[in-house]
Amino acid sequence: MALIVQKYGGTSVGSPERIAAVAEKVMGYRQRGDDVVVVVSAMSGETDRLIKLAKAICTNPDPRELDVLLATGEQATIALLCMAMNDRGCPARSYTGQQVQILTDSAFNKARIQDIEGARVRKDLSEGKVVVVAGFQGVDELGNITTLGRGGSDTTAVALAAALKADECQIYTDVDGVYTTDPRVVPNARRLDRITFEEMLEMASQGSKVLQIRSVEFAGKYNVPLRVLHSFQEGAGTLITYEDESMENPLISGIAFNRDEAKITVLGVPDQPGVAARVLGPVADANIEVDMIVQNISPAGDTTDFTFTVHRNDYDKAMSIIQAVAKDLGAREVSGDNKIVKISLVGVGMRSHAGIASTMFKALANEGINIRMISTSEIKVSVVVDEKYLELGVRALHDVFQLDKAS
């Protein structure tokens, strides 16, 4: 017997028929003797509908009241799933985040989990019930309903698995695992049997949409084995776990990419102590996240050039801020480009093998792809290229590193 926490996203519970299919799947685990806790999202499209409804009432809804509204989406799903299982003779009980006592801070719309009181869940499990918990939501110390931000149901599932010391946390989604890259771009992309937390975190942060970043961080921190599985297809999926000596570490595990990039360049900034903070500080103050940064000192040593990337949605706002900063600093010129993308190679094997970056650069050069920026870490190499070369670049790298072949 094992304790399994399963999470089903909006598409998995998007209709009564799909909720019934989830009920059957959960019951299969229960019938073989496992204890099961299920975390569900709102039905597909429901959160967007609720946000639209709120904005039809007022342009800027009060954050606390918006959380009260958004939490109703998951509340409907947990009740429907329990109805489906109880009707089939499998005892099940639903809980909101508040009822489980998923305690969070008071940052409405983007709260962070601080603690979980799992006594009710453990009692129900001991009585042979399936426990169904609303994802994405919690409660602060004052009793206010809070939500965890988009993708927060993944975090709820991992946090519950950690609190209950579950044997595995299974994330059911519309893909059957983690692939070497997006199969829509590279048709011969290969599903990975397993990948490390470090690699998955890099893949997620560099653009892979399979798992929410916070959930991977949480799983790594508390050593919760994660498995990505398809909601409606049988298969072993992909296990995300710690690196161990028995694992064969390929040079490259996967290629992630991000289409939502834009870059801004400031030329001829006086080279003085603190100038980087003066350039980038106002951007950070505007709550704009800066990703890659490159700085070059002029040959004369009296000026410096800054290039940095931001999310494409923040491009216009960041440009406006930087133009004002550049004028104040006496910089020579500001330019920008919102037609760029980032491509990243990820693999723990990079730690012990040289030449990965040079192979990457050569493969891109052979396709006539010019590299605009480069960033590296211990297990990642990222490049910025023109948007039109995204798919060509990903395919070329997938081929040169032979990622379609198991190591």
N, C-alpha and C positions, 0 to 999 in steps of 0.2 A: 504494500500500500504506500502511495506517495501523496503528498499535498501539492496540488497543482493550482496555480493562479492563471486564469485565462482571460485575455482581453479581446473583445470584438469591437471593431470600429463601426462607423456609421453605415458603410455600404454592406457590412455583414448583417446588420439588423435593419436594413432599409425598407422592409415590407413585412407583412404578417407571415408570408411564406418563408422568408429568410429567417425570421425569428424562430419559426417552427424548426427549420433546419439546424439552427444553433442549439435549440433545446435537445434535439436528437443527438447531436455531437457531444454535448455536455453529459447527457445521460449515458452515453457509451463509456466515458471515463468513469462515471460513478458506478456503473454496473461491473466494471472490472476491479472495483475495490478502492479506487482513489478518492480522496477528499478533494472537492473542487470549489474554488471561489472564482466567480465570474465577474469581471469588470466590463461594463458596456458604455459605449458612447450614445449620444442622441442619434435618432434615425437620420439617415443621409439627407442633408439639406435643411434639417430642422433648426440647427443653430443659426444658419444664415437667415432663415425665415423669421426667427425671433429677433435678430439684430435689425432686420428690415422693419419689423413691426415697431420696435423701440424708436427707430429713427423717423418713423412716420408720425410719432407722437411729439418728439423733440429732436433737435439737431444734435445736441450733446447730452445723451442720457446720463443721469447720475450714476456713477460707477457701482455704488452699493445696490441700487435698484436694478441695474442691468444684470448683476450677478444673480439676484433673486429670480429674474426672468429667465436667464440662460440655463439655470440649474433645473428648470422644469423639463427640459428636453431629455435629459438622462433619466429623470424620475419616471417619465412615461415608459421608457424602454425597460427599466428594471421590473416594473409591474407586469408588462406584457410578457416578458420572458419567463417570469415566475408563474404566471397564469398558464403558459404553454407547458411548462414542466409539471406543475401540479395536476393539470388535466391529463397528463400521460402517466400519472401514478408515481412521479418522482418528487418527493417533498422539497420545496424550495422556498426561500424567504428573501425578500428584497430589503435593501437598506440604502438610504441616501448617505452622502458623505457626512452630514451632520449626525445621523443616527449611529454610524460607525465610530464617530468622533475622530475624523481625519482632521487634526488640528493644524491650522495654517497661520501665517502672519495676516495682516489686514490690508495687503496690497490688492485691492479689488481688481478683477479682470486678469491679474497675473500673480496670484498668491503662490507662496512656496510652502510646501509641507514641512511642519516642524515635528510632529509626533502623531502616532496612530494608537488609539486605545482599541485593541482587538478582542476584548473579552466577549462581546456578544457574538462575534464571528466564530470564535473558538467554541463557544457553547453550542451553537447551531451545528457546527461540523461534528462535534462529539455525539450529537443526536441523529446524525445521518442525513442532515439536510445539505442541499446545495445552497450556498450563499451568493446572492447577486447584488453587487455594489455599483452604485452610480459613479462613473468615472468623472474626472474633470472638476470635481467640486470638493469643498471642505467647509470648515467653520472656524472662525477666529475665536479668541479668548472671550469676546463679548457676546458670542452667539450669533454673529452675522454670517450669513451664507457667503462663501467666497468661491471663485473659480480660478483654475490654474493656467488659463491661457490656452490657445489653440494647441491641440495635440496632448492636452493634459491628461487624457485618459490613460495613455501609455505610462505616464509618471505615477498615476494612481495605482495601476497594476503592479509596477515594480516596487513601489513603496509598501503596498500590502504584502507582497511576496517577502520583502525584507523583514517586515514586522512579524509576520507569521512563521518566518524561517521555512518558507516553502522550498520544495525540492527543485521546482522549475517555474519560471514565468513564461507563458506562451502568448505571443502576440499574433493574433489572427488578422490577416489583412487580405488585400486583393492580389498579392503576389505570393509565390510559393517559397520565398526565401530571399536571401541577399545574393545579388549577382555581381559578377566581376565588373559590370557596368550596366547601364540601362539597356535592356534588350530591344527597346524601340529604336535605339541608335545603332547598336551592334547586334544583329540577329543571332550571332553565334556566341553571345555572352553566356557564361557558365554559372550555374548556381553553386555557391560555396557550401560545403558541408559544415564548416565552422570558420569562425573569424574571431579575433581577439577584441576585447573591449576597446583597447587603444585604437585598433584599426577601424572599428565601427564608429567610434567617436569622431575620428578624422573624416571618415566617409560622410557621416551625417553633417558635420560642420562645413564640409566642402561642397555640399549640394545634394547628396543622396537623400531621397525623401522617404526611405523605408521606415525609419524609426525617428522619433523625436529626440533631439539631442539631450534634453534634461533626463529622459528616461534611461538613456545609455549611461550618463554620468552617475545616476543613482544606482544603477545595477552594478557598475564597476566599483563604486564606493563600498557597497554592502555585499559584494560578491554573490549576486543573484544570477544564476544561469538563465540566460534569455534564449528563447527559440522563436524564430519567425516562421509562421506557417500560413498556408492558404486556407481561407475560410471554407471553401467548397470543394477542395481537391485533397485527396489523401497524399501524404508524403512526409519525409523526415524533416523538411525545412532546413533552416540554417541555425546552428547553435552558436551563440555568442558567449564567450567564456574567457577566463584568464589564459594567457600563454603558458604552456607547460612543456616539459622536455620531450614528451611523446609526440608533440605536434610538429609536423613538417612545416617549416616556415618558408613559403615561397618568397622570391624577391619582391614581387608585387602581388597583392591580394585583389586590388580593384582600382578602377578609375572613376573618380567622382567629377562632376562638373556643375558649374553654377552659371545659369544664363542671366542672373539678376545683378550683374556687375556694372559699375561705371567708375571712371578714373578722372582725377583732377590733378593738374600739374601747375605748380607755382614756380616761375622762373625768376632768377635774380634777386633772391631774398638776401639781405645783408647777413653775413655769417657772424652771428654773435651768440654768446651763451644764452640759452633759454628761448632761442628763436623757434625751435620745434614746438614747444609748448604754446607759444604765441600764435603759431599757424594752426595747430590742431586743437588747442584748448577750446576755442569757440565752437568748433564742430562737435566736440564731445559734450559741451554745455547744452547744445541743442538736441541732445539725446540721439545723435547720429553715430552709428557704429562704424569705425574705420577698420578695414581689414588689412590689406597689404600696404607697406610704406617703403619707399625708396628715396634716399637722399644722396645727392651728388654735389661735391664741392667743386667750384670753378677752378681752373688751372692757376689763376692768380691768388686764390684762397680767400678772396674778400666777399664772395657771394656763394649762395648754395641754392640748389633746385630741389623742390619736394614734389614727389608724385605719390598719390595714395588712392585707394579704392574705397567706395562706399556702395551700399545697396542702390540699385537703379532707381527705386522709388524715392530715395533721399537726394538724388543727384541735383535737382533744381535748387532745393533748399541749401544744400552744401555749397553749390556754386555761388549763390547769393552771399552766403557768409564769407567765403574765401575771397571773393572780389572786394568786399569791404576791408577784410584783414590785409589783403595785399596792398591796397591803397594806403592804409595806415602805416604799413611797414616800408613802403617805397619799393615794392617788388616791381620787376620789369614787365611781367606778363602773366596772365592766368589763362589756361586752356583746359578743355575737358573733352571727354568722349564717353558716351553712354551706349556705344555699340561694341562692347567687348564682353568676353566670357572668361571664366577661369577653369582650367583643366588641372586635375590633381592626381598624381600617382600615390597610392597608399600601400604600405607593406612593412611589417616588422622585420622582414629580411633585409631591408636597407641598412640596418644597424651593422651588419657584418659583411656587406658586399659593396665594393666601390664600383663606380661607373654607371650607376642608374641614371643620374642626371644627364651625363653626356650621351647616353643611348637615347634618352628622351629627346634631347635637343636635336640630335642628328636625324631622328625619325621625322620630327616636325620640319626640319630644314629640307629633307628630301621631298616633302609635299609642298614646298614653297610657302610654308607658314612662318611668319615673322613673330618672334616672341617680344612682347611689350614690357613685361615685368616677370620677375622670378622670386619665389619665396620657398624656403626649405625648412623642414624640421627633422627630427631624428628618424621619423618613419613616413615622411611626406615630401614630395616635390610638387609645387604648384607653378603654373605659368599663366599669364594673361595673354590672350590672342584676340584678333578681330573676330567678331561674332560670326561672320560668314564661314569661318574655318572650324567651327565647333565640331560638327559631326565628322568631318574629314580627319581632324586631329585625333579625336577619340578612337576612331577606327584604326588609324595608323598605329597608335600606341598599343591598342589591344592586340594587333597583329605582331608587332615587333617583340612584345613581351610574351607572346604565345599564351594569352590568358584563356583561350578557349580549350586549352589542354590541362588536365589535372596534373599537379606536380607529383 
